[in-house]
Amino acid sequence: MPVPPAIDRLALQLPPRQPRPAGGAEAGSAYIVALLVLVVMTIVGLALTLVTQTEVRIGANERTANRSFYAADSGLNVAVAANLPVPNPLPTVFKVNTTLQDTGSSPAATFSDQVTAQPLYAMSMSPSNLSQINQNSQMNIRAITSMDSSTANRLGADGSVSATFSGRTTTAHIFMDPRNADQAIIYDKPQLDTSGILKPIPH
């Protein structure tokens, strides 16, 4: 029996059926690619976090070191000021940059830079050409070059517990003219303490 012409035209309009790939070899490949991308992005994020934390620590350490350095440098000026009227044979100790930090404990943690400025020790003496007092005075007036050192330690204290975070030491040669050479502080080599360290005495 012949097929009606209308059915023949409908069959001609249908697209041909595409054959399925055998075995489904590419099934789930998009999921694996997305998982690999997610793992790579996680590793990169963790690496960036680690680098950022390291940079923050480096910056904090550098800030603490610079603070200690400038505190030690200020000790040199304090030592000069302490020795202007009369030479002081004892170290000058003071604290700067004192801050309080609330750590949840009582009392709050205290941070400060403890500065120890040594006395001015005479290194060399020469005639004072800038002072006319040499001609009519009985004092031994000289131009004196002294050595001084200052140490600053960054300290932290939380109740009865204390710790030192950093320390810096600076030294300088200080020229002072005129000075009374009879009051200069020098090392007396024959005079040693029990540990064998030279003791500074006024000369």
N, C-alpha and C positions, 0 to 999 in steps of 0.2 A: 504494500500500500504506500503510495508516495507521501512524503512529508509536506505539510502545508507550507506555502511560501513564507508566512509570517514567522514561523518557528525557525526556518532557515536563516532569515535575516537576524534574529536574536542570537543565534549561535555564532554567527560571524562577528558580532559586536563584542563578545566576551574576550578579555585578554588571555593570552596563553598562560597556563599554570607553570610557575618557576619551580624547578626541582630543589628539594631540600639538601643542604650539605650533609654529606655522610658522616655520621659519628658525633656531630656537635663539637668539633675541636676548639672553637672559639667561644664556647659558652663560659661566662664569668670572667673574661679577660679585663673588662672595664673595672670590676671590683678590685682585682689584684693591682692594677695600675693606680687606682685611687688610694689604696692602702699603702703602696710604696711611696707615693707623694706625701701622704700624711706622716709617715715615719721620717722621711727626710726633713720635712718642715719642723717636726718636733725636735730632731737632733740640732738643727740650726738654731732654733729658739733657745734650747738649753745652753748651747755654746755662747750665744750672745748674752744670756743671763750671767754665765760664769765670768765672761770678760768684763761685763759691767760691774759686777761685785769686786773683781780684782782691781779695776781702775778706781773704784770708790775707796778701797782700802789703801791703795797707793797714795791717793790724794790726802786721806786723813793722816797717814804717817808723815807725809811731806809737810803738812800743815803743823803737826806737832813738833817736827824737827826744826822747822823755821822759827816757831814760837820759842823753842828752847835756845836757839842760836841768838836771837835778838835779846832774849832775857840775859844770856851770858854777856853779850856785848854791852848791855846797860850796866852790868857789874863793873866793867872797866871804868866807866864814868863815875860810878859811885865810889870806887876805890880812890880815884884822883881827888874827888871832893872830900873824902874822909881824911886824906893826908895833906890837904892844903894848910890847915892851921899848924898842926903838929903831926909828924909821922906816927901812924898807928901800927904797932907791930903785930896786931891781932887781925885775923880775917874778919871781913864784914859779911854777915849773913842776913838775907832778907828774902821775902817772898813777893812774887808778882803774878799777874794773870790768874788770880784766885777765882774759881767758879764753883757753883753748887749744881749738882745734877740729881734729880729725883729718880732713884732706882727702885723705889718701893720699900726701902728699908729705912730705919730710923736709928741714927741721924742720916741725913742725905749725904751722898758721896761728895767729897771735896777734892778738887783738882787744882794744882798750883805749880808754879815754877820756883823751886828753891835755888837761890843764887848765892854762891860763896865766892866773894872777891878777896883775893890774896893781897897782902900789903905790897907797897912799892919797894922793890929791892934794887938798890943802886948798882948799876952795871959799870958806869964810868963817870968820872968827874973831870971838869975842865974849868979854867978861869972864866968868871962871869964878865964878859966884855960889855954887856948891856947895862950893868948896874954901877953907878958911881959910888955906891956905898962901900965898895972894896977899899977905897983910899983912906977913909976916915973911921972905919968900923973895926972893932976887934973880933967880930964874928967871922967865921970861916965861910965866906959866901962863895958858892960855886954854881956852875951850870951842871946839872946832874941828869944823866940818862938812866932811867929805871925800867925794870921789867915788871910787868904785871900779868896775872892770869885770872880768869874768872870762869867758873863752872856753873851751869844751870842744869838741874835735873827736874824733869816733869814727874810730879808725884801725884798719886791718887790714894785717898784714904776713905774707907767705908767702915766707920766705927773703929774697931780695934785692928782692922786689917789694912795694911798699906802696901803700895807697890810703886816701883819706878818704871816709867814707860820709855823714857828717852833721856839722853844727856848730851850736852854740847859744852866744849871748852874753847875759849878764845884767849889769845895772848897778844900783848902789844908792848912796844917800847915807847916810853913816855919821856919826853924831854921837858924839863922844868928849869927855868932860869928867872930870877936868882933863887937859890935855896941855901939853907944853912947846912953845910956839909957835916957839922958835928952831930946833927940829928938824923942823918941818913941811916937807913936800915940796910945792913949788908950781912952776908953769911960769915960767920966765924968758924972756919974749918976745924980748929982743934976742939970746939965744943959740940959734942954729939949727944943725942938722947939715947935711951936704952935700946932703941931699934936701929941705931946707926944712921938716923936721918939728921942732916945738918939743921941746927936751930938758928933762926934769924934773931939777932940781937941788935939793939941800937948801938951805933958806933959814933 
